[in-house]
Amino acid sequence: MRKRPRTLTAAFVRTVNRPGVYGDGRGGRGLSLRVHRTKTGRISKTWRQRLRIEGRLTSVGLGPYPEITLGEARRKALDNSRAVVHGGDPRGRGVPTFADAAERTIELHRDGWKAGSPLPQQWASTFRLHAAPLLDRPVDRITSADVLACLAPIWNSKPGAARKARHRIAAVFRWCIGKNLRPDNPVDRAAVALPRANGNAPTHYRALPHGEVAAALVAIRGVRYIHPSAMLCVEMIALTAVRAGEARGALWDEIDLDAGVWTIPASRMKAGREFAVPLSTATLEVLERARALSPESSLVFPSRTGGVLPRNAPGRVLRRAGVASTVHGFRSSARSWMAESGVPSEVAEACLAHVPRSRVVQAYQRSDLLERRAEIMQAWSIYATQP
C-alpha cells in the first residue's frame, strides 16, 4: 500500500486496503474514509464527516465508496458544513445514525455508572466489534434482519459477547423509541430467529475446587519476578472472597485492625452499598506483611509506582503461579466450600456481599450478619491455608 498522503487523493482512495480511518487533512471539514474488513473478508469503504451539531461532535455518514467518489464526498462535506453554520442539521430529518444514538445512550447511562467504570469503553467496544454494519445507518432504517446479521455469527461461538451485544444494542433502540425515532425495537424480533443452544448458557469464571485453594496459595507465594504487593492482594482476595477491584483499591483508613473489620465504601462495591468484611487471623497476617512492604503508602496494595495496582495485576500472578482459576473464581471456591460445610444460604450470600433479589427479603433482612460471617470466614481461612 502506498504511503498515506497529507490529503486524500483519488488514487489512494481507490487502492487503500488496510483497515483504518483516513482523514482528508487540514481543511477537509472533518471528512474521512473508513476502511474495514467485513466478516466475509471483503474490504468495505465508507465516507464519514465529523461535525459539531448543537454543541456535540457528531459523525455523519456520507455513503459508500465507490458509489460516492472523493469529489462527491468533498462536496457533501462542504454542503454539510455550510448547513451547520446556518443552524441547520445535515442529517435531514434529524434522524441520527446508530453510531450517534449509541454515543448518546452511553452518555445517558454514564451518570449511573461508578466513577472510573470501564463500562463506557466496553459498550463502545461492543458496538465497534459487533454492530459495525449498523453504525452508518439512520436508526429508523435498521431492520431486525440487520440486527440478526450482527448477532448470528457470534451467537454460538461467543455466547458471552453475544448476550452483551444483544443487551447493549437493544438499549440503543430503547433510547430511540423514547425519542420517537422509531416505534419498535428490532432486537426483539431478531431474537426470535436466534437458536437456543447449549453454548448460549451462562458462562462462569474458571474456579478451583475448594480443596485446591490451599495449594494454589502456596504456589502464589513462590512466584518470582512479580511485585509482592500484587501477590499479597491475591491472597487477600482468596481469604476474604471479595472482588478484585475492591481489594486493589483498599486503603488503610478503611481497615480497623483492632476490631478486625475492613469497611469497603459503597463507591467501590458492585451493589453500591457499604460492606463490612470480617478479617480472619490469616487475613490479618497478610495485612501485616503488606504494611511492612509499603509502610508509607495509604494504599494497602500499592503498585511499583505507588498507585492502585493495574486491573490485570492479580490475574498475572495466577498465570505465573500456574493456577487454573480466575481471580473472581476464588469467590466461587469459597461459596462451594460454604455450601458443603452446611452454611445457610442467606449467610453464605451475605459473605459474598450478594444483595437478595427479592425486595421483600431486603426489607426484612437488614442485618449484615457480621458476627456470623466472621466465624465462617475464620473457618474458611483456616481451611484455605492448610495444604
Secondary structure by P-SEA (a helix, b strand, c coil): cccccccccaaaaaccccbbbbbccccccbbbbbbbbccccbbbbbbbbbbbccccbbbbbccccccccaaaaaaaaaaaaaaaaacccccccccccaaaaaaaaaaaaccccccccaaaaaaaaaaacccccccccccccccaaaaaaaccccccccaaaaaaaaaaaaaaaaaaaaaccccccaaaaaaaaccccccccccccccccccaaaaaaaaaaacccccaaaaaaaaaaaaacccaaaaaacccccccccccbbbbccccccccbbbbbbbcaaaaaaaaaaaaaccccccccccccccccccaaaaaaaaaacccccccaaaaaaaaaaaaacccaaaaaaaaccccccaaaaaaacccaaaaaaaaaaaaaaaaacc
